[in-house]
Amino acid sequence: MGSLEKINNKIHKLKYNISLFKSRKKAQEKSESKKKRIERARKLLRLGILFEMTSTDIYSIELIIGYLLELKEKKIYEIGALKYYGNKLLTENSIEKHDQKEVIFLDTKEKKKRNHKLISLGALFEITLTDNFSIAVLISYLENLHSLKEKDFIFYQENGENYLKNRPAIKCQVNFLKS
């Protein structure tokens, strides 16, 4: 009988150690997932601040999406010119300095609202697969949005609408941005 109890105790200890290991593994995965989400949110916030810096957050989501889709079609020399101009813009006013100036007089609720809006706008780069371009290219490209002609606005608006129609999973997020 004594050996049966010892075996049962060993089985119990092993089960306990397995459950302990599983809970630690789950906690570690949860921690890693949280770190990834925070890192992504910071990246999207930085990208969203570009819209605020260039005052392009006034345009419709469809227009912005259509315009950003065009960035992927740019030639290398055009990207180089955008990067040069963007670097000049960023030396005048960095993203961090702009962010500090904007949030200095906001209370916590207003900061959260602003950050949510900017993260949502930053996600447009992710949606259009243009988030891998350098910050300098993106800021100068957004700055050029103001100088478009009326027919270009219409063209980009239609492109953005068509893109959203063909990607129904994105509609929920874009509808959220509009509210």
C-alpha positions in Angstrom: 0.0 0.0 0.0 2.8 2.4 0.8 4.2 2.2 -2.7 0.8 3.0 -4.2 0.6 6.1 -2.2 4.0 7.2 -3.3 3.1 6.7 -6.9 -0.2 8.7 -6.4 1.8 11.5 -4.8 4.2 11.5 -7.7 1.4 11.6 -10.1 -0.2 14.5 -8.2 3.1 16.4 -8.1 3.6 15.9 -11.9 0.0 17.1 -12.6 0.6 20.1 -10.4 3.9 20.9 -12.1 2.3 20.5 -15.6 -0.5 22.9 -14.6 2.0 25.3 -13.2 4.1 25.2 -16.4 0.9 25.7 -18.5 -0.1 28.7 -16.5 3.3 30.3 -16.7 3.5 29.7 -20.4 0.0 31.3 -20.9 1.1 34.3 -18.8 4.2 34.7 -20.8 2.3 34.5 -24.1 -0.2 37.1 -22.8 2.7 39.4 -21.8 4.3 39.0 -25.3 1.0 39.7 -27.0 0.5 42.8 -24.9 4.0 44.0 -25.8 3.2 43.5 -29.5 -0.1 45.4 -29.2 1.6 48.3 -27.4 4.4 48.4 -29.9 1.9 48.4 -32.8 -0.1 51.2 -31.2 3.0 53.3 -30.8 3.9 52.8 -34.4 0.4 53.7 -35.6 0.3 56.7 -33.3 3.6 58.0 -34.9 2.1 57.4 -38.3 -1.1 59.1 -37.3 0.8 62.2 -36.1 2.0 62.6 -39.7 -1.6 63.4 -40.6 -1.8 66.0 -37.9 1.5 67.6 -38.8 0.5 68.0 -42.4 -3.1 68.9 -41.6 -4.4 66.2 -43.9 -6.7 64.7 -41.2 -9.4 66.9 -42.7 -9.8 64.8 -45.8 -12.2 61.8 -46.1 -10.9 58.4 -45.3 -11.7 57.2 -48.8 -9.7 60.0 -50.4 -6.7 59.3 -48.1 -6.8 55.6 -48.9 -7.0 56.2 -52.6 -4.1 58.7 -52.4 -1.9 56.3 -50.3 -2.5 53.4 -52.7 -0.9 55.6 -55.4 2.3 55.8 -53.3 3.1 52.2 -54.0 3.2 53.0 -57.7 5.8 55.7 -57.4 9.1 55.3 -59.1 12.4 55.1 -57.2 13.5 58.6 -58.1 10.2 60.0 -57.0 10.5 58.2 -53.7 14.0 59.7 -53.4 12.7 63.2 -53.9 9.9 62.7 -51.4 12.4 61.4 -48.9 14.7 64.5 -49.4 11.8 66.9 -48.9 10.5 64.8 -46.0 13.8 64.9 -44.2 13.8 68.7 -44.5 10.3 68.8 -43.0 11.3 66.5 -40.1 14.4 68.6 -39.3 12.2 71.7 -38.9 9.7 69.9 -36.7 10.2 66.3 -35.4 7.3 64.1 -34.6 8.1 64.0 -30.9 8.2 67.8 -30.6 5.0 68.2 -32.5 3.3 65.6 -30.2 4.6 67.4 -27.1 3.2 70.8 -28.3 -0.2 69.3 -29.1 -0.8 67.4 -25.9 0.6 70.0 -23.4 -2.8 71.6 -22.7 -5.0 68.5 -23.1 -6.5 66.6 -20.2 -6.4 62.8 -20.0 -9.8 62.3 -21.7 -8.8 64.6 -24.6 -5.4 62.9 -25.0 -7.1 59.5 -25.2 -9.5 60.8 -27.8 -6.7 62.3 -29.8 -4.5 59.3 -29.6 -7.4 57.0 -30.7 -8.1 59.2 -33.7 -4.4 59.3 -34.7 -3.9 55.6 -34.2 -6.9 55.0 -36.4 -5.5 57.3 -39.1 -2.1 55.6 -38.8 -3.8 52.3 -39.5 -4.7 53.7 -43.0 -1.0 53.2 -43.8 -1.2 49.6 -42.6 -4.4 49.1 -44.6 -2.9 50.3 -47.8 0.4 48.5 -47.1 2.4 51.7 -47.2 3.5 51.6 -43.6 6.9 50.2 -44.6 8.0 53.5 -46.4 10.2 55.8 -44.3 8.6 58.5 -42.2 10.3 61.1 -44.4 8.7 59.7 -47.6 5.3 59.5 -45.9 5.2 63.0 -44.4 6.2 64.6 -47.7 3.8 62.5 -49.7 1.0 63.6 -47.3 2.1 67.2 -47.6 1.6 67.0 -51.3 -2.1 66.0 -50.8 -3.0 69.7 -50.4 -1.7 70.6 -53.8 -3.9 68.2 -55.8 -6.3 69.4 -58.4 -10.1 68.8 -58.2 -10.0 66.0 -60.7 -7.3 64.2 -58.7 -9.4 64.5 -55.5 -12.3 62.8 -57.4 -10.0 60.1 -58.8 -8.5 59.3 -55.4 -11.9 59.4 -53.7 -13.3 56.9 -56.2 -10.2 54.7 -55.9 -10.5 54.7 -52.1 -14.2 53.8 -52.3 -13.5 51.0 -54.7 -10.7 49.6 -52.5 -13.0 49.6 -49.5 -15.8 47.9 -51.4 -13.5 45.1 -52.4 -12.2 44.7 -48.9 -15.3 44.3 -46.7 -13.3 43.4 -43.5 -11.9 47.0 -43.5 -15.4 48.6 -43.6 -15.9 48.2 -39.9 -12.7 50.0 -39.0 -13.3 52.8 -41.5 -16.9 53.3 -40.3 -15.5 53.6 -36.8 -13.1 56.3 -38.0 -16.0 58.3 -39.4 -17.8 58.5 -36.1 
